[in-house]
Amino acid sequence: MEADTITILMAVMIFGVLIFIHEFGHYICARLFGVSIYEFAIGMGPKILKWTSKKTGIKYTIRALPIGGFVSMVGEDEEADVPGSLNRKPVWQRLIITSAGSVMNLLLGILLMFIMVLTSVSLGGTTVARLRDDGNSPAELSGLKTGDTILKIGDTRVHTAVELVYEVMRNGIEPLDVTVEREGKKVILPEVEFDTATEGGIVFGSIDFLVNAEPKTFGTVLKHTFYQSLSSIKMIWQSLFDLISGRYGIEQVSGPVGVTQAIGEAATVGTSSLLYLCTLIAMNLAVFNLLPLPALDGGRIAFLLVELIRGKPIKREYEGYVHFAGIVILLLFMIFVTYKDLLKLISN
């Protein structure tokens, strides 16, 4: 029971920080462009703490449910012909304000990735250090040799062990052409096969060899931070595509309950696992919020881009209807996912 309480508190703290960073992005850009703000809120539902600035009149609140937050701006959802109204600002300023939350989450994810890389024991490269001892390695039988530096998996360039593992995991269920550097020359190994593993009914590719460790310098830390961040963002996008295409089922989607459970499991494994999970959650929030769906930042950006092309905005009431429908759908989906996570938790 005590461990469950700690896990819940840890999840609330993580979600709270991520939400604060997201909303702070909207808030700071709105203030930068002179937009008047009604309220800056962390969480949803009833107010449990509130404070009003005597200087600006902005209300700062913390609400009971740590599942969201918002910055309420003058002219955001209504026509307001007053100084400081959001709807009177140029489209480019509104685009920056709207996308700032996701950008802040992305920057936080990159910062966490930098910390994770900096504190890691070693930085895996792409040079094959040792093949499987039994001589039956599918990769070795396909032509891979010790000392080969892997440059490409299929058509995708890889720079770090993390990228290598991910590309093989996702695409290595079928033979792939692998480009290596061998004795100073580029060699293409056709139709290289990899080990496979099945988890949750899904088949993944698996590398059956060890790679070298690169020396840890400031340059290699920056290199691994950059490429691992790109790989993580790519993984998130491709996971969304795989979900839509049917490669992954709806059972693979988790809501707050499932994420809280994952945080608890990661915390028991170690600090590095928890840090990596927080990195992925931050990047997930950034990517998900930029999807062109109603009620999300991406949906609002889509309306702004239409306004930019048309030279005039879509009527506020029509946009409001679309966003309201999106909120209802998202809430229903969240309820469904939470119910699924609870059933899974009970069954375990």
C-alpha positions as CSV (number, residue, x, y, z in Angstrom):
1,M,0.0,0.0,0.0
2,E,2.8,2.4,0.9
3,A,4.6,1.6,-2.4
4,D,1.3,2.3,-4.3
5,T,1.0,5.7,-2.6
6,I,4.5,6.6,-3.4
7,T,3.9,5.6,-7.1
8,I,0.8,7.7,-7.2
9,L,2.5,10.7,-5.7
10,M,5.4,10.3,-8.1
11,A,3.0,10.2,-11.1
12,V,1.1,13.2,-9.9
13,M,4.4,15.1,-9.5
14,I,5.7,14.1,-12.9
15,F,2.4,15.0,-14.6
16,G,2.3,18.2,-12.7
17,V,5.7,19.3,-13.9
18,L,5.0,18.3,-17.5
19,I,1.7,20.2,-17.4
20,F,3.3,23.2,-15.8
21,I,6.1,23.3,-18.4
22,H,3.5,23.0,-21.2
23,E,1.2,25.7,-19.9
24,F,4.2,27.9,-19.0
25,G,5.2,27.9,-22.7
26,H,1.8,29.3,-23.7
27,Y,1.9,31.7,-20.8
28,I,5.3,33.2,-21.4
29,C,4.8,33.7,-25.1
30,A,1.4,35.2,-24.5
31,R,3.0,37.7,-22.0
32,L,5.8,38.3,-24.5
33,F,3.3,39.4,-27.2
34,G,1.2,41.4,-24.8
35,V,-1.8,39.1,-24.6
36,S,-4.1,39.7,-21.5
37,I,-4.6,36.6,-19.4
38,Y,-7.5,35.7,-17.2
39,E,-6.1,32.6,-15.5
40,F,-3.1,30.3,-15.4
41,A,-4.3,26.9,-14.1
42,I,-2.5,23.6,-13.3
43,G,-4.9,20.7,-13.2
44,M,-8.6,20.5,-13.9
45,G,-11.8,20.5,-11.8
46,P,-12.4,22.4,-8.5
47,K,-9.8,24.9,-7.4
48,I,-7.8,23.9,-4.3
49,L,-5.4,26.8,-4.3
50,K,-5.7,30.3,-5.9
51,W,-3.9,33.6,-5.9
52,T,-4.5,36.8,-7.9
53,S,-1.7,39.1,-8.9
54,K,-2.4,42.6,-7.8
55,K,-0.1,43.9,-10.5
56,T,-1.6,42.1,-13.5
57,G,-4.9,40.8,-12.3
58,I,-4.0,37.3,-13.5
59,K,-5.5,34.4,-11.4
60,Y,-3.1,31.6,-10.6
61,T,-4.8,28.3,-9.6
62,I,-4.1,24.7,-8.7
63,R,-7.0,22.4,-9.3
64,A,-8.0,19.0,-7.9
65,L,-7.4,16.7,-10.9
66,P,-3.8,16.6,-12.1
67,I,-4.8,15.6,-15.7
68,G,-4.4,18.9,-17.5
69,G,-4.2,22.6,-17.2
70,F,-4.8,25.8,-19.2
71,V,-4.0,29.4,-19.8
72,S,-7.2,31.4,-20.3
73,M,-6.5,34.4,-22.5
74,V,-8.7,37.3,-23.5
75,G,-10.0,36.7,-27.0
76,E,-9.0,33.1,-27.1
77,D,-12.5,31.6,-27.5
78,E,-14.5,34.7,-28.1
79,E,-14.4,37.9,-30.2
80,A,-12.9,40.7,-28.0
81,D,-12.1,44.1,-29.4
82,V,-9.9,45.3,-26.6
83,P,-6.2,45.9,-26.2
84,G,-4.3,42.7,-25.4
85,S,-6.9,40.4,-27.0
86,L,-5.5,37.3,-28.6
87,N,-7.8,37.4,-31.6
88,R,-6.3,40.9,-32.5
89,K,-2.8,39.6,-32.6
90,P,-1.1,38.7,-36.0
91,V,-1.5,35.0,-37.0
92,W,2.2,34.4,-36.7
93,Q,2.2,35.5,-33.0
94,R,-0.9,33.2,-32.3
95,L,0.9,30.3,-34.0
96,I,3.9,30.8,-31.7
97,I,1.7,31.1,-28.6
98,T,-0.3,28.0,-29.6
99,S,2.7,25.8,-30.4
100,A,4.8,27.0,-27.4
101,G,3.5,24.5,-25.0
102,S,4.5,21.5,-27.1
103,V,7.8,23.1,-27.9
104,M,8.5,23.4,-24.2
105,N,7.6,19.8,-23.6
106,L,9.9,18.8,-26.4
107,L,12.8,20.9,-25.0
108,L,12.2,19.3,-21.6
109,G,12.4,15.9,-23.2
110,I,15.7,16.7,-24.9
111,L,17.1,18.1,-21.7
112,L,16.1,14.9,-19.9
113,M,17.7,12.9,-22.7
114,F,20.9,14.8,-22.3
115,I,20.9,14.1,-18.6
116,M,20.2,10.4,-19.2
117,V,23.1,10.2,-21.8
118,L,25.4,12.1,-19.6
119,T,24.9,9.8,-16.6
120,S,24.8,6.6,-18.6
121,V,27.5,4.0,-17.9
122,S,28.5,3.7,-21.6
123,L,27.5,5.1,-25.0
124,G,26.8,2.3,-27.5
125,G,28.1,2.7,-31.0
126,T,27.3,0.8,-34.2
127,T,30.5,-1.3,-34.6
128,V,30.0,-5.0,-34.0
129,A,32.1,-6.0,-31.1
130,R,31.1,-9.7,-30.7
131,L,28.8,-12.0,-32.5
132,R,26.9,-14.8,-30.7
133,D,29.2,-17.6,-29.5
134,D,27.3,-20.6,-30.9
135,G,27.9,-19.6,-34.5
136,N,24.2,-19.7,-35.3
137,S,23.6,-16.0,-35.3
138,P,21.2,-15.2,-38.1
139,A,23.0,-11.9,-38.7
140,E,26.4,-13.7,-38.9
141,L,25.0,-16.3,-41.2
142,S,23.7,-13.5,-43.4
143,G,27.3,-12.0,-43.7
144,L,27.8,-9.7,-40.7
145,K,31.3,-9.8,-39.2
146,T,33.0,-8.6,-36.1
147,G,34.5,-5.2,-36.7
148,D,31.8,-4.1,-39.2
149,T,30.5,-0.6,-38.5
150,I,26.8,-0.6,-39.3
151,L,25.8,2.5,-41.3
152,K,22.3,1.7,-42.5
153,I,19.5,-0.7,-41.6
154,G,17.4,-0.8,-44.8
155,D,17.4,2.7,-46.0
156,T,17.7,4.3,-42.6
157,R,21.0,5.8,-41.4
158,V,22.0,4.8,-37.8
159,H,24.5,6.6,-35.7
160,T,24.0,5.1,-32.2
161,A,23.2,1.7,-30.7
162,V,19.8,3.0,-29.6
163,E,18.9,3.8,-33.3
164,L,20.3,0.5,-34.4
165,V,18.2,-1.5,-31.8
166,Y,15.0,0.4,-32.7
167,E,15.3,0.0,-36.4
168,V,16.0,-3.7,-36.0
169,M,13.2,-4.0,-33.5
170,R,10.6,-2.4,-35.7
171,N,11.7,-3.6,-39.2
172,G,13.9,-6.7,-38.5
173,I,11.0,-9.1,-38.6
174,E,11.8,-9.5,-42.2
175,P,15.2,-9.7,-44.0
176,L,16.8,-6.3,-44.5
177,D,19.7,-4.9,-46.5
178,V,22.4,-3.7,-44.2
179,T,25.1,-1.3,-45.2
180,V,28.4,-1.6,-43.3
181,E,31.8,-0.1,-43.3
182,R,34.3,-2.9,-43.6
183,E,38.1,-2.3,-43.8
184,G,37.5,1.2,-45.0
185,K,35.0,0.3,-47.7
186,K,31.2,0.4,-47.8
187,V,29.6,-3.0,-48.2
188,I,25.9,-3.8,-48.7
189,L,24.8,-7.0,-47.1
190,P,21.6,-8.1,-48.8
191,E,18.7,-9.7,-47.0
192,V,20.3,-9.9,-43.5
193,E,18.1,-11.8,-41.1
194,F,17.8,-11.1,-37.4
195,D,16.5,-12.9,-34.3
196,T,12.8,-12.2,-33.5
197,A,10.9,-12.1,-30.2
198,T,7.2,-11.9,-29.4
199,E,5.8,-9.7,-26.7
200,G,2.1,-9.0,-26.1
201,G,1.3,-10.8,-29.3
202,I,3.5,-8.5,-31.4
203,V,6.6,-9.7,-33.2
204,F,9.8,-7.6,-32.9
205,G,13.2,-7.9,-34.4
206,S,16.2,-8.4,-32.1
207,I,19.9,-7.9,-32.5
208,D,22.0,-11.0,-31.7
209,F,25.3,-9.3,-31.3
210,L,27.1,-6.8,-29.1
211,V,28.3,-3.4,-30.2
212,N,31.3,-1.3,-29.1
213,A,31.2,1.5,-26.5
214,E,32.2,5.0,-27.7
215,P,34.4,7.1,-25.4
216,K,32.3,9.6,-23.4
217,T,33.2,13.1,-24.4
218,F,31.2,16.3,-24.6
219,G,30.9,15.8,-28.3
220,T,29.7,12.2,-28.1
221,V,27.2,13.1,-25.4
222,L,25.7,15.8,-27.7
223,K,25.8,13.4,-30.6
224,H,23.9,10.7,-28.7
225,T,21.5,13.2,-27.2
226,F,20.6,14.5,-30.7
227,Y,20.2,11.2,-32.4
228,Q,18.5,9.4,-29.5
229,S,16.0,12.3,-29.3
230,L,15.3,12.1,-33.0
231,S,14.9,8.3,-32.7
232,S,12.4,8.7,-29.8
233,I,10.3,11.2,-31.7
234,K,10.4,9.0,-34.7
235,M,9.3,6.0,-32.6
236,I,6.3,8.0,-31.2
237,W,5.1,9.0,-34.7
238,Q,5.6,5.5,-36.0
239,S,3.8,4.0,-33.0
240,L,0.8,6.3,-33.8
241,F,0.9,5.1,-37.4
242,D,1.2,1.5,-36.3
243,L,-1.8,2.0,-34.0
244,I,-3.9,3.4,-36.9
245,S,-2.7,0.7,-39.4
246,G,-3.6,-2.1,-36.9
247,R,-0.1,-3.4,-36.2
248,Y,-0.7,-2.5,-32.6
249,G,-4.1,-3.0,-30.9
250,I,-6.0,-0.6,-28.7
251,E,-4.8,-2.7,-25.7
252,Q,-1.3,-1.1,-26.3
253,V,-2.7,2.4,-25.5
254,S,-2.4,3.6,-21.9
255,G,-4.1,6.4,-20.0
256,P,-3.1,8.0,-16.6
257,V,-3.6,4.7,-14.7
258,G,-1.5,2.7,-17.1
259,V,1.2,5.4,-17.2
260,T,1.2,5.5,-13.4
261,Q,1.7,1.8,-13.2
262,A,4.6,2.1,-15.8
263,I,6.2,4.8,-13.6
264,G,6.0,2.5,-10.6
265,E,7.6,-0.3,-12.5
266,A,10.3,1.9,-13.9
267,A,11.1,3.3,-10.5
268,T,11.7,-0.2,-9.1
269,V,14.1,-0.9,-12.0
270,G,16.2,2.2,-11.4
271,T,16.7,5.9,-11.8
272,S,17.8,5.6,-15.5
273,S,14.6,3.7,-16.4
274,L,12.4,6.2,-14.7
275,L,14.3,9.1,-16.4
276,Y,13.9,7.5,-19.8
277,L,10.2,7.0,-19.2
278,C,9.8,10.7,-18.2
279,T,11.7,11.6,-21.4
280,L,9.3,9.6,-23.5
281,I,6.2,11.0,-21.7
282,A,7.4,14.6,-22.3
283,M,8.1,13.9,-26.0
284,N,4.7,12.0,-26.3
285,L,2.9,15.1,-24.9
286,A,4.7,17.3,-27.4
287,V,3.9,15.1,-30.4
288,F,0.3,14.3,-29.3
289,N,-0.6,17.9,-28.7
290,L,0.6,18.9,-32.2
291,L,-1.7,16.4,-33.9
292,P,-4.3,18.3,-36.0
293,L,-7.2,17.1,-33.8
294,P,-10.0,19.3,-32.4
295,A,-9.4,20.7,-28.9
296,L,-5.6,20.0,-29.1
297,D,-3.0,22.6,-29.9
298,G,-2.6,21.0,-33.3
299,G,-6.3,21.5,-34.0
300,R,-6.0,25.2,-33.2
301,I,-2.9,25.5,-35.3
302,A,-4.8,23.9,-38.2
303,F,-7.5,26.7,-37.9
304,L,-4.8,29.3,-37.8
305,L,-3.1,27.9,-40.9
306,V,-6.5,28.0,-42.7
307,E,-6.9,31.6,-41.6
308,L,-3.4,32.4,-42.9
309,I,-4.3,30.9,-46.3
310,R,-7.8,32.4,-46.5
311,G,-6.8,35.8,-45.2
312,K,-9.6,35.7,-42.7
313,P,-10.6,33.5,-39.7
314,I,-13.3,30.9,-39.7
315,K,-16.2,32.0,-37.6
316,R,-15.5,31.6,-33.9
317,E,-18.7,29.8,-33.2
318,Y,-18.0,27.2,-35.8
319,E,-14.5,26.7,-34.5
320,G,-15.9,26.5,-30.9
321,Y,-18.3,23.7,-32.0
322,V,-15.5,21.7,-33.5
323,H,-13.3,22.1,-30.4
324,F,-16.2,21.2,-28.1
325,A,-16.9,18.0,-30.0
326,G,-13.2,17.2,-29.8
327,I,-13.1,17.7,-26.1
328,V,-16.1,15.3,-25.7
329,I,-14.5,12.7,-27.9
330,L,-11.2,12.9,-26.0
331,L,-12.9,12.7,-22.6
332,L,-14.9,9.6,-23.8
333,F,-11.7,8.0,-25.1
334,M,-9.9,8.8,-21.9
335,I,-12.7,7.2,-19.9
336,F,-12.5,4.1,-22.1
337,V,-8.7,3.8,-21.8
338,T,-8.8,4.4,-18.0
339,Y,-11.5,1.7,-17.7
340,K,-9.3,-0.7,-19.8
341,D,-6.2,0.1,-17.7
342,L,-8.2,-0.6,-14.4
343,L,-9.4,-3.9,-15.7
344,K,-5.9,-4.9,-16.7
345,L,-4.6,-3.8,-13.3
346,I,-7.3,-5.8,-11.4
347,S,-6.7,-8.9,-13.5
348,N,-2.9,-8.7,-12.7
